Amino acid sequence: MSAETAPIKKRTTRSPKIIINAEHLAHIEGLAEGARQRNPALSDRLLEELGRAKIVPAAKMPKDVVSIGSTVTYRDEGTGHEKTATLVYPEDADISMLRISVMTPIGVALLGLTEGAGFYWDTRDNQRRTLTVIRVEQPTPDREDG
């Protein structure tokens, strides 16, 4: 077959593959179910993401996947700005310490992505942003929090 010169079809916001730590699954599902009344759109999106995720035992979690406790550096492709934050459960969230809750639109978007993955995120003012995961760092197992 010869190469066509027709324009390449754009994929309709195809979602990148995601991987979820099996140890976190029940807690995250519970959060999503609990948010159904307060924020049904976010709850549905999170449950949809979990439904298509590959669930892996903690010992087999790749080091380059965003999980609860991961510190992730991502780039906003619209502005070129890079940000670094840690993905946490809502009770540990603190934006002043760059700790983003998994129960926020960007938290849901980041969960389970690998380095290099691009994804979209809808802001509170309904703007769609495209973000790319640049680096993922996992917490060190020997570090104790208090």
Stockholm file with secondary structure:
# STOCKHOLM 1.0

chainA/1-146         MSAETAPIKKRTTRSPKIIINAEHLAHIEGLAEGARQRNPALSDRLLEELGRAKIVPAAKMPKDVVSIGSTVTYRDEGTGHEKTATLVYPEDADISMLRISVMTPIGVALLGLTEGAGFYWDTRDNQRRTLTVIRVEQPTPDREDG
#=GR chainA/1-146 SS CCCCCSCCCCCCSCCCCCEEEHHHHHHHHHHHHHTTTTCHHHHHHHHHHHHHSEEECGGGCCTTBCCTTCEEEEEETTTCCEEEEEEECGGGCBGGGTEEETTSHHHHHHTTCBTTCEEEEECTTSCEEEEEEEEEECCCTTCCCC
#=GC SS_cons         CCCCCSCCCCCCSCCCCCEEEHHHHHHHHHHHHHTTTTCHHHHHHHHHHHHHSEEECGGGCCTTBCCTTCEEEEEETTTCCEEEEEEECGGGCBGGGTEEETTSHHHHHHTTCBTTCEEEEECTTSCEEEEEEEEEECCCTTCCCC
//
